[in-house]
């Protein structure tokens, strides 16, 4: 199967937004089972709530136009860290390098020269492994609500476009 290509996702497009919402819910359902916590906010987020979020979206899209996964982030300040909001892969595309493809591209091309922060369920071994493998440093774990342990990660500011990839 050919590797998907990366492109920005426009959530004002109804079909794109519906696909992203479906994939996110499916991916977070898998994570909820993995970490033993079904209160993940994105699982309860409606399509309209998701579309109202001030996020930038990039997708991994197959040659036939199917979204295999996506990355969304928030930029709180131009000189501050990029805050990854979600990195989701359609379960039908698991274990094909989609999350790595999205994150490597973002670190090298989109966030070059910027620090990046992300959190994930501390018991989400695939996500923890991915972030560590791609050079993120694990910070302190924390529990925002009883029964949920989160892991925080930071990817240090890279040299920027003139100096190469982060």
C-alpha positions, -999 to +999 in steps of 0.1 A: +000+000+000+015+034-010+025+058+018+000+086+024+011+122+015+008+150+040-014+181+035-032+207+055-068+197+065-096+222+062-122+215+088-147+240+072-151+212+046-179+190+060-166+157+047-131+164+060-144+174+094-166+143+097-137+120+088-114+137+113-141+135+140-147+098+133-110+090+133-103+109+165-131+091+183-120+057+171-083+064+180-092+078+215-115+048+221-084+026+217-064+048+240-092+048+266-091+010+267-053+010+269-051+035+298-082+023+316-099+058+315-129+066+293-131+103+302-108+115+275-124+149+265-121+142+227-143+112+231-172+134+242-164+163+219-191+169+193-183+176+157-192+213+161-171+216+193-141+201+174-146+225+145-147+255+168-113+247+183-085+272+173-063+244+160-042+239+129-046+205+112-024+184+090-034+150+077-018+119+062-040+112+032-039+081+010-037+083-028-075+076-029-082+106-006-087+086+027-074+103+058-052+079+076-043+101+105-038+137+116-020+161+138-035+192+153-018+219+174-024+252+190+000+282+190-006+302+221+021+328+214+043+334+183+075+330+203+062+303+228+061+266+224+038+248+200+012+227+220+002+195+203-035+189+209-039+156+192-021+130+171-046+104+159-043+075+135-073+056+121-072+022+137-073+007+102-039+023+096-023+014+129+013+001+128+021+016+094+042+046+105+015+072+101+021+089+135+058+089+129+054+104+094+032+132+108+053+140+138+087+139+119+073+162+092+059+186+118+091+187+138+114+192+108+092+214+085+064+230+105+078+235+140+114+239+131+131+263+155+103+260+180+098+240+212+070+215+212+049+203+242+025+174+243+008+152+269-005+116+266-019+090+288+011+077+308+000+041+301-003+047+264+029+028+256+028+033+218+026+071+222+052+073+250+076+052+228+069+074+198+077+106+216+108+093+233+120+078+200+116+112+182+137+131+208+110+143+232+121+146+269+096+132+294+087+156+322+068+149+353+037+128+352+005+144+366-031+134+374-056+161+362-085+139+375-086+109+397-079+077+378-059+093+350-021+096+349-007+118+321+028+120+308+042+153+296+068+157+270+089+185+255+109+186+223+136+213+226+138+242+202+156+231+171+181+253+151+155+266+127+152+264+090+186+279+082+203+254+105+184+223+096+156+203+111+147+202+148 
